[in-house]
Amino acid sequence: MRPLRIGVIGARGVPATFGGIEHHVEELGARMVARGHEVTVFARTNYLDHPVTEHRGIRVVALTTVGTKHLDAIVHSGLATIRAMRSSLDVLQYHAIGPGIPAALPRAVGRAKVVLTVHGRDGERAKWGRGAAAVLSGAEWLSARVPDATIVVSEDLAAHYRRAYGRKVVHIPNGVEPGEPAAPDEITTRWDLGEGAYVLFVGRLVPEKAPDQLLAAFRSLDVPHRLVLAGGTSFTDDYVERLRSTAASDERVLMPGYVYGGALRELYANAAAFVLPSLLEGLPLTLLEAASYGTPVVASDIPPHLEVLREEAPGRRLFPAGDVEGLGAAIGRALADPVAERAGAQALRADVLARYDWDDVTDRTLELYARLVGSRGR
């Protein structure tokens, strides 16, 4: 494969701190660079405290945006598209449905092949009102029609595109790095958390991830464990404040905000169980990450979670999405026999690492790029 020049639009930036798309872009971009390709990520100036021009070999071009819920992504994507079209790119890769709206311009008049990766059905997220949801519904239709190729990260999304649009898309999932054991040093110093002493949630504090249901279910349990809700707002400040108000009445609940780096690795490695009660997902990286540490997981029975966990068993507990009582019971099962749950979680770890590998994801993505670029008329 000849070296390709690849532009990436839709991620907030690299290095990734929070956000599944950002981690996806960083892991793929670094591996593409290692294979001899040139990758440019168009980042948002409001994402990183200390912007960089290069990270892990990825070129980073920071552009301004309008930092509001409705304009942050689309304004940046539009500006990045104009900037990218001035470059001699072979592939212009968009991430997510909303930021993919401007892809119609380079698809119509640009030289680069246009690829859009769909990470979830964004129009169904609870933070959007009717107007924004309608726009994103139209953007989803465009995502099936405009790009030279559309990638989806889960089998559930692939089935949706076949049913709704008659479009055969390319299924390339997320990947995950093997989680390694990590002693609870930093988390003990900062929050007095020890091995096996807490239940963990990691992610944006938004309604569709249902941390409010997790909080309600946990408060009904008579257990010595603590609950750690590691995450922060995503233009959902009022929702987060309601969570904090509820959590304040239970001293077992800790809300440390977004957690990165070594502290996050320690949280994953030492949790008694990781819980993801989401009502809507694409293919959640946090679930893959928790499983990669051999940590027992509890998850709602939505299709993307079933795609990863396959079935209810020790180390992988399931409950009906939206069922608070069922969630509490599933957490109880996960905490009842730590030895059996850890053994089951180790089996899940091996399965997840075999099926969700970043190197394989990179190879499959580059193969798609090569087919598209090779098909260009001269």
Secondary structure as GFF3:
##gff-version 3
##sequence-region A 1 378
A	DSSP	beta_strand	5	9	.	.	.	ID=ss1
A	DSSP	alpha_helix	20	34	.	.	.	ID=ss2
A	DSSP	beta_strand	38	44	.	.	.	ID=ss3
A	DSSP	beta_strand	54	55	.	.	.	ID=ss4
A	DSSP	beta_strand	58	63	.	.	.	ID=ss5
A	DSSP	alpha_helix	72	85	.	.	.	ID=ss6
A	DSSP	beta_strand	91	95	.	.	.	ID=ss7
A	DSSP	three_ten_helix	101	103	.	.	.	ID=ss8
A	DSSP	alpha_helix	104	109	.	.	.	ID=ss9
A	DSSP	beta_strand	113	118	.	.	.	ID=ss10
A	DSSP	three_ten_helix	122	124	.	.	.	ID=ss11
A	DSSP	alpha_helix	130	145	.	.	.	ID=ss12
A	DSSP	beta_strand	149	152	.	.	.	ID=ss13
A	DSSP	alpha_helix	155	165	.	.	.	ID=ss14
A	DSSP	beta_strand	170	171	.	.	.	ID=ss15
A	DSSP	alpha_helix	186	191	.	.	.	ID=ss16
A	DSSP	beta_strand	198	202	.	.	.	ID=ss17
A	DSSP	three_ten_helix	207	209	.	.	.	ID=ss18
A	DSSP	alpha_helix	211	219	.	.	.	ID=ss19
A	DSSP	beta_strand	226	230	.	.	.	ID=ss20
A	DSSP	alpha_helix	237	247	.	.	.	ID=ss21
A	DSSP	beta_strand	253	254	.	.	.	ID=ss22
A	DSSP	alpha_helix	261	270	.	.	.	ID=ss23
A	DSSP	beta_strand	273	276	.	.	.	ID=ss24
A	DSSP	alpha_helix	285	292	.	.	.	ID=ss25
A	DSSP	beta_strand	297	300	.	.	.	ID=ss26
A	DSSP	alpha_helix	303	309	.	.	.	ID=ss27
A	DSSP	beta_strand	316	319	.	.	.	ID=ss28
A	DSSP	alpha_helix	324	336	.	.	.	ID=ss29
A	DSSP	alpha_helix	338	355	.	.	.	ID=ss30
A	DSSP	alpha_helix	358	374	.	.	.	ID=ss31
###
